[in-house]
Amino acid sequence: MSDSKPAFLPKRRQFCAGGVSLAALGSLSLSACGGGVDAAGSSISVTESKRSDAIRPAAPRRFVHPGLLHTAADFERMRAKVGAHAEPWASGWKALIANGRSQLNATPRPLKTVIRGGEAQNFAQMYIDIARAYQLALRWKISGDVAYAERAIAFLNAWSSTLTTISGNADRFLAAGIYGYQFANAAEIMRTYAGWAPADFARFQHMMLTVFYPLNHQFLIQHNGAEITNYWAAWDQCTLASILAIGVLCDREDLYNEALKYYMTGPGNGASSQAVYHIHPGHLGQWQESGRDQGHATLGIGLAGVFCEMAWNQGDDMYGYDNNRFLAGAEYVAKSNLRDAAGAFHPVPYTPYRNINAYQPVLSPESQGIRRPVWEMVHQHYVNRRGLAAPYTGAQALQTRPEGDGGNGDQLGFGTLTFTREPMSGSVPSGLTARLAAGKVVLSWWGCAHAGSYTVKRATALGGPYKVLASGISDLLSYSDAAMPAGAFYYVVTAHIAGKESAPSAAVRVVTGLTPHTRLRMDEASGTVAADASGNRHAGTLARGATWTTGRTGNAVAFDGVAGHVSLPHNLVADLADFTVATWVYLNASTPWSRVFDFGSGPGHYMMLTPRNNKGVVRFGITTNFPAGEQGISGNAALPVGQWAHVAVTLSGSMGILYVNGVEVGRNSALALAPFRLGPTNQNWLGRSQFPTDPWLNGKIDDFRLFHGALSAAELAALVRT
């Protein structure tokens, strides 16, 4: 049966993120999330276009009911497949009806106060009853036997007429999140039962809004009073799942949008860019908790998957958000917990992770190989709903099939029954990205379901002719094109499915060699615009006390140390991997933590240069995880006061070098972060910090430049002499 949607389902909204997926990059006309066209009408892929904060539709949202983990169409499919004794649905059904919590002989055990964390814990009593309500609801919807509906309602009514408080230590927020979304799902199914009295349903909604949601909201905005990186991804993720589920259950658009917006742009570790901490070649997305232990990493996959599935059923594609970022994370966690043919765990790349409490240099082996019933939902969406390749989530799903509930309250389970869909074949590779790193063009792409291998091709013109660079690529979907001459190149990938080659993917364009990105000569004498001489339309705007003054050559911008700064366009550095930033600076005073530049979206994601840090030296820093996760390069002295100094930073691959007056003063050979990894940046400033309490620059800046590519030491020295 097709995966059809009710006629009243709103049009699914797709959200993308970042800047365009072009490594170095001429000026292209780009549209929406799916790509752009050149003058000849040929397609160019855009895999990281700008994120949208406009998540509220023009008219009040009409929620789909039932529309959390399961829709009416889903239940129709389950009934048909179970009725036909089709596999694996039949095995999934048998697992459900054999579970002790899906039987009619249990009675509710509601509590007035549920405690999780600390003394006198009793929370298992609640999650067992939630599992019973959910499983009984499934049995009713699939079998049609109202005895199961009546028993499910008995559990929901007993709890909504009794529960007033969720208490305990910080773990109370986990209880409110995990059990909040689970309770809402059981009730969302049962709202379609005519025998559930409207007053009883309203009382249940009231319980969700007054007992669960306040704790969810409190945690999301306060994080229990802790520094933002203190709590791991799963804490945010269960909270987001609960808020979104309660929003749907109670027809509260404001709650639903609160969760959706936080997932896309929130600061905590459960937001998309924080949970999938680092994207490695081949679209392998390192999970935020992978250095902690594998039990929590797989829990996070289950929680984020639940969030994406519920949003999908309301018309919002969080699965596909930011070039399928969640799939990148799911494949990474799945692969790192699977054994190869020799019995060893599959190796995965790993970038050291640091937060306020921990430094994790390697993937954690703790609980590695854990089997958790969360994989069918993820695998079935990407492979059998979207036609993408997801081999490692597929292998995880096979080894846990048929899924039960896990018995521990962490997930509702039974995904083999509820999420399995008919097989779908992919057609064309997608999500092709290209980055220029250490002089090599590094390509990554999403494969097609059931494809056997892939071929990479390159051309010097959009549309070809294309030359085959490599074929037979079958596992890590990545290719590095090394020793490239300077110039513009186009890449495409094709898939080989059942002996036939697919059409090519959308092309990506890469400009190799050293090319100008931004140049603000700052020679204007009036107005508020600092023109961009590179031709890339990256002009700056003088703001709040920044003025024109005499420069090293011609004019410059003066910064008053109070509020004056220059604002640059949004997403300024989203297309930079290997790069150079260089400028002349004249300091009137040297105040720790003032900024020459600071590009970012707040104190969690930024790339900055300070003339003097708290240790008295010039420092470049970049982070996607607040100051605790900052990587950088420190010099050997502060920038001088009362004279012009040239300062520059280059990055080639993982090698970063800091120069003052053309002389190297510091380097870091393990910089894993490049500007494009910052994601969308809406606060790109000269003379101003992302941190509101930091001082403002007191001095002048002249001839500010950004380049695609890293200048050599000799080229830097020559730049200083000009």
N, C-alpha and C positions, 0 to 999 in steps of 0.2 A: 504494500500500500504506500502511496506517495506521502511524503512528509508535508501534507497540506496545512494551511493555516485558515482559521475562521475568516470569513469575509470581512469582519469588522476589525481585524488586526491592523494597527497603524503601520504605515510604511516604515520599514526598519531604517533607523538612522545609523549611518556609519561615521565613526569618529577616527581620525588619524592624528598623527602627532609629529612634531619636529619640523625640520625644514625639508627641502627636497633631497632625494636620495642620490645626489650627484656629488662626486668627490671633489671635483675642482672644475670649473664649471662656468660655463658661459652663461649668458643671460637667456633664459628660456621662458616660453609662455607655458604656465602650468595651471592645471585646473583640478579642483576638488581633491579627492584621495586617489583617484584612479589613473592619473597621468595627464600629460599634456600632448600637444601636437606641434610639429614644426610647420613651416610654411607649406610644405608639401603634403601635410596631413598625416605624416607618419607618427606613430605613438611613441612617447617617451615615458617610462614609468616614473611614478612619484610614490615612493613607499613610506615616506615620512613627511607628509604635509602638515600644515599647521593644525594644532589642536583647536577645538572649538569649545568655548565656555558657554555658548548659547544652547544650553540643554533643555530649556523650557520652550515647548511649542507655543505658537501664537494663541491657540485656543486651549481651554482646559483639557487636560489629557483624559481620554476615555480608556480606562484600564481593561485589559482582557481578563475575563474570569471563566474558568479557572486559568490562572496565568502565572504561576510561580514555576516550580520545577516541571509541572505537567500541564498540558493544555487539553482541551476536548479532543483535538485531533490525535494527541498522544494516546489517550485512553482508547480511542477507536482502534488505533493500531494494535495496542496491547490485547484488546479483546479479540480482534480478528486473528492474531498470531497464536494466542493461547488456544483459541477455539479450534484452530487448524492443527494443533500439536506441532507447530513449526519450531525449529531450533534456531537460535538458543533461547527463544522466548519461553518455550515449554520448560526448559531446565530452570530458567529464572523464576517461573511461576511455582515450580515445585520447591525451590529454595524458600520462597515466601511462605507458602502454606505449611511448610515443615517447621518454620521458626516458632518458638514458643510464645513470642510476643504477638503473633497474629491470630491467636486463638480467642474463642468466645468466653472462656472460663475465668478470665482474670477480672478483678474489680479495681476501680481507681483507688489510689492512695494519695490524695491531694494534701499539700502542706500549706500552712499559712505563711511560713517563712522558709525559704530554701537557702541553705548555706553551702557555699563552695569556697574552700580556702580557710585555713585556721582550724579551730576546734569545732566539734559537733557537726561535722559535714554530713549532709543528708541529700546532696544533689542527685545522687544516682536514682533516688526514688522518683524524681521528676523526669530524668531523661528516659528511664524505662517506660514510664507512662506515656511520654511523647512518642516513643518508638511504637508502642502499642496502638495509639490513636492513628498514627500514620499508616502502619501496616494493615490495620483493620479498614482504614479508608481505601487503601489500594484493593483489598480483597472485595470490598463492596463495588467499586467502580468497574472492576474487571469481571466479577461473577454476577453482579446484579442482585446478590442476596442481601436484603435489607437488614438482616440480623447483624451483619457486620457494620452497617451504617449506624444502627441504634447503639451498638457497643462503642463505636468510635465517638459518637456524640456524648455518651455517658462520661467518657474520659475528659473530653473538652469542657463539658459543663461543670464537672466536679472541680476541675482546677480553676476555671474562671470565677466560680463562686466562693473560692477559698483563698487562693494565693494573693498576698498583699505586698510581699517583700522578698527581694533577693539580696542576700547579705554574705559576709565573709571578708577575707582580705582582698587583695587586688584581683584574685581569681573570680570574684563575683562578676567582673566585667566579661570574663570568658563565658560564664554561665548565661548571662543576659544575651550574649551574642550567639553562641552556638545553639542554645536551646530556644532562643528567640526566633531564629529563622526556621528551625525545625517545627516549632509549635505553629507558626504562621502557615507553613506548608500543609500541615495536617488540616488546619481549619480552612485553608483555601480550597482544598479538595471537597471538604464536607459542606461548604457553603452552597454547593449545587444540590444538596439533599433537601427535598421539600419538607422532610420531617424535623429539620432543625428549626426550632421556633425563632422568629426574628428577634425577640427579646433576649434569647440565650446567645444568639450570634452577636448581638450588639454588646452584651456583657463581655464576651470573649474579646471583641475588638477593644473594649475599654481596658481590659487587663493588659493587652499588648501595648497600648498607648501610655498607660500609667505605671506599669511595673517594669516592662522590658525597655521601651524606647528611652525613658529618661537616663537610664544607665548607659545605653548605647550612645546617646548624644553627648553625655558628660565625658565619656571616655574619648570620643573622637576629637573633642575640642580641648580637653585638658590632659589626657593621657595620665590620669591619676596623679597629676602634679609633677610628673617626671620630665626630664629632657626628652625631646621628640624621638631620638633614636634608641631610647631605653627599652621600649617594648618591641618584640619581634613581629614579623609580618602577620602571623596568624591572629594576633590580637586585633589589629585593624580589620583584617579580612572577615572574621566572624561578626564583628560589629557592623561592617558595611552590609554584609548579607542580611543581618537582622533588620537594619533600618530600611533597606530596599524592600524586603519581604513584608514588613509591617506597612510600608507605604502602599503597596499593592493591596494587601488584605483590607486595609482601612480606607482605601481610595484617597490617600493623602499624597498629592503630587509633590508637596513641599518636602516630605520625607524621602520620597523616591529620588527626587533631584538632588537632595543633600548627599545621598549615597553615591549617585552616579557621578556627580561633579568631583567628589573626593577621590573616587577611584581614578579619575583621569588626571587631576591636578593637585591632590592633597599632599601635605608634607610628610605624613607618617609612612611607616615601612610597609603598610598594606596597599598603598597606592601603586598603580601599575608600574611606574618607572622605578620604584623602590623595591617592590617585591621581586621583580626580575631585574636584579641589580646590575648585571653586565652582560651585554650580548657579544658572544664570541663568534668567530667565523663559522659559517654554516647555520646561522640563526640558532645557536645553542645559548640559551638564556640562563645564566647562573642565578640560582634562587637565593634569596636573602638569608635563608636559614640552612643552606647546604653546608656551611662550615660549622654549624651548631650540632645538628644530628639529623638523621634521615627520617626519624619519626615525625618531627615537626615539619620538615620539608614536604613530606607527602601529605601531612595534614593541611598545609597551606595550599597545595594543589587542589585538594578536595573543596576547601572553602572558597578559593578564587573561582573554581569551576562552577560552584553553586551560584555565585554572584553573576557570572557571565551567562549562565543558562537562564536564570530568572529574568535578567535584563533582555536577553534575546527574545524570550516569550512575550515581552512587552514592546518589542520593536526596536531595541537598541543593541547594536552589535559591539559589545565589549569583548567578545571573543576575538574579533578582528582588529580591535583598537591598536594603534601604533604598530602596524605591520605584523599583526598576529603575535604581539609581544607575549601574551599568556601562553600560546603554543610553544614559543621558544623556551619558556620556563618549564613547561610540562615535559617537553622532550628531554631537557637537561636532567630533571629529577628522575624521570623514568629511566633514562639511559644509565645514570650513575647508580641505580639500584637494581640493575639487571646483570646477570652473568653471561659471559660469552661462551663459545663452544668448548673452551678449555677449562671453564669453571671459575674464571677470574671475573671480577667486576669490570665492566667497560670503563676505560679511562675517559675522563672528561677534562677539558681545560678549566683552570681555576685562577681567579684573580684574588689576592688577599683582601679580606674584608675587615673593616674596623667600624665599631660604633662606640658609644660613650662607655660601654662596659666591657667590650671584648675585642680582641684581635685574633682573627682566624686566618692563618696563612695557608691552610690546605683544606680540602674537602674532608668532612668528618666521616670516619668509618663507623661511628656509633649507629646502631640499628640498621646498618646498610643491608639492603635486600628485603626490607620490611614489605609485607604485602598488605595493602590497604584497599578496601573496596570503593575506590573513587575514580577509577580510570575509564570505565565504560562511557560515562557522560562526556568526558573530554575527547576520547578517541572517536566516539560516534559523531560528535559534532563536526570535527575537522575533516574526518575521512568520509563518512557516509552522508553528511549533510552538505559539506563544502567541497569535497573532492580533492583535498590536500593530502599529501603524504605525511604520516605521523607514525613511523615504524616503531618507535620505542614506547609510546603510549599504547600502541596496538599490542605489543608483546606483553606489557603489563596487564592489559585487559584480558588477554588470553589466559594468563596464569592465575588470575583471580576469578575466572568465569566458572560457574555462575556466581555473581556477587550476592553475598548476604549483607547483614548490617554491621558486621565487625564486632558487635557485642559490647562496645565500650562507650557508646553515646557520642562519638566524635562525628559520625556521619549517619545519614538515613539509609544509605546503601540501596541494594537491589537494582543497580543500574543495568544489569543484563536484561532484566525484564522491562524496565521503564524507558531506557534510552536507546536500545539497539534499533538500528534502521537497516533497510535494504542496502546492499553494497552500491557504491557510486564510484565511477571512474573519473579521474581528473582528466583535463584536456591539455592545458598549457601551463608551464611553470610560471610562478608569480612571485611578487615581492622581491625582485632582483635589486640588490644594492651593490654599490661600488665605492670603495674608499681607497685613497692613495695613502699608503702607510709604508714608511721606510723605502720609498721609491717604487713600491710594488702596488699594482692595482689588485685589491682583494675583493673578490666577488662572493656573494652569498645569495641563495634563493630558496623559495619554497617549492618542494616537489609536488608531483601529481600522484594521487592515489593509484596504486598498482603499476606505476612506471617502473621499468627495469633499470634504466640508466639515463644519463643526461650528457649533452654535448654543449660545450661553450664555444661561442664564435665571436669574432671581432671584425670591425670594419672602420674605415676612416670617414665614412659618410653615413648618415642616417638612412636606413633602407638597404645598405649594402653597396656592392657585394661583400658578403661576410666570409671570412676565412675561419676554418675549424682550428681551434687551439688545443682542445682536449675533448676526448669522448670516453664513454665507459665509466663515467663518474657515478657511483652508486650508493655511497654511504654519506660521509660528510659532504653536504651540498655546498661546497666552496671551492674556489679556484684562485690562485695567485698568478698574475701575469707580471713577470719580472723583467728588469732591464729594458724598460720602455723608453723610446726616444721622446723628446718633447713634442706635444701636439694634442689634438682632440681625437678621441677614439670612442666608438660605440660598441656595446656588448649586448648579446642576446644569449638565451639558453633554450634548448629544445629538449623534449622528453622522448624516450623510446618506450612505447606501450604496445605490447603484443606484436612486436616486430615492425611497428610503424613509427616514423618520426613525427612528432607533433609540430604544430605551428610554433614559431618562436615566441618567446616572452616579449613583453614590452622592453624596449631598449633602454639602457642607461648610458649616459654620456660622461666621459671623464677627460679632463684636461691634465696632462702630465707635464712635468717640468715646473719651473717657477713662474707664477703668473700673479699680477696684482689683484687683490681682493678689495681693498679699501685704501684710499689715500686722501687725507684731509690736510691740505697744504696750510690752511688757516691764515691765508694772506688777505682775507677780506678786511675791510675797515669799518663796515657798518652792517646793520641788519642782524639777524639771529641765525643765519644759515652758514654752516661751514661746508662748502661744496666738496663733492667726492670726485677727485680727478681720475679715478680708475675707470670711470664710465659705468660702474655697477650700481649707481643710485643708492649709495650708502651715506648720504649727507648727514651731518650732525646738526643739532639745534642747540644754541646757547640758551641757558635757562638760569633763572634765579640768581643773578649776580655775576655770571660769567660775561666778560667783556673783551673787546679787541684791544690789543696792546702791541708794542714793538716786540718782535721776535728775534730769534737767532739770525734768521734771514727773513726779510719781509716782516710780516706780522705774525702774531700768535694769539692764543686765548689766555686771558688772565683769570685765575680762580681765586676767590676772595677768602677761602678758608671758613666761610659761614654757610653758604648754601649754593654757591655758583657751581655749575657743572655743565657738561655737554651730553645731550641725549642722542643715542644712535638708534637705527631702526631695529624693530623687533626681529628676533631670530638671526641676528647679524652673523653669528659664527656657526650656524647650524650646518653649513656645508664644508666646514674645515676639519680635516684630519691632520696630516702633516701641515705645519703652518709656521709662519714667522710674524711676530708683532714687534714693531720698532718705532721709537719716537724720541724726541728731544724734550727734556724736562728741566725747568729752572725752579728751584725751591726757594721761597722766601723764608720758610721755617720748616723744620723737620719734626712732624708730630707722628708718634707711632700709630700705625694702622690707617693713616690716610691713604688714598688711592690715586695712582696714575690712571688705571682703568679698572672696571669691575663689570663683567658681562654675566648676566644670570637672570634668575627668576625669584630671588630671595636668598635667605641664609642657608638654604639646603642645596642649591645648585648654582655654582658661580665659578668664574675664572678671573683672577685678579692679580694686580701687581701693586705692592705697597713700597714706597721709598724707604720705609723703616718699620720693621716689626718690633715686637716687645723685646727681642734680643739685640736690637740695634743694627740690623742688616736689611738690605733690600731683599724682598722675597716675592716669588711668583707662586700662586697656589691655584689648584683646581679641584673641585669636589662635586660629587652627585649625592653626597650623604652627610651634609652639614660639616662643620669644622672637624669633627671626629674622624671623618673619612677623607680629609684633605690630603692630596699628594702635591708635592711642590719642589721648588729649587730655592735654596737660600744662598745669597751672596756672602761676601766676606766683610762688607761694610755697608753703611747707609749711603744713599745717594747724597752727594755734597749739597750744601746750602750756599746760595749766593753765586752760583755759576751754572752754565748750561752743561748738562750731562746727557749722553745718548744711552738709552737702555733698550735692550732687545731680548726676546725669548724665542727660541726655535724648538720645534718638536719634529723628530723624524722617527716614526715607529714608536718605540718606548723611550727613546733618548731625548731628553730635554736639556737645553743649555741656556744659561742666563749670561748675558753680556752687559758690560758697562763700558762705554766709550770704545767699543769694538774689541774689548778684551774679555775673555771668558772669566767669570767670577764664581761659577757654580754649575753643577750638572747633576742630573738624576737619570740613571739608565733604566729605571723601572717605573716609568710613568705609564700607567694603564689607561689613563683618561685622556681623551682628545676633545676638542671643543664640541664636535657634533654630539657627543654623549651627554651634553648638558640638557638636551631636549629643547623645548620651546623656551626662549628667553625674551622677556618683555621689559627688562631693566638693564639696558646696555649703556653704561655711563663712563665718561671720562671725569675724574675728579671727585667721584662719589662712590660710597660703599653700599653693598647690599644690607649692611647692618646699620640701623638708624642711629645707634649710639657712637659709631666710629666718627672720627673727625673728618672734615672736608679738606681737600687739597688747598694749600696756600702757596700759590706759585703760578707758573706758566707752562703750557704745552705747545709744542710746535711740530709740524710735519708728522702727523700720526699715520702709520702705515700698517696694513695687514697684507700678507701674501699667502697664496696657496703654495705649499712647499716650504722646506727648511733651507734658509740661506746657509752657506758654508761660512767658516770663520773668515776666509779671505773675502767673501762677498759682503759679510758684515763690516769688515774693516773698510772696504771700499765705500760702503754706504755711509759710514761715519765721515769719510773725507769729502763727500759731496756737499 
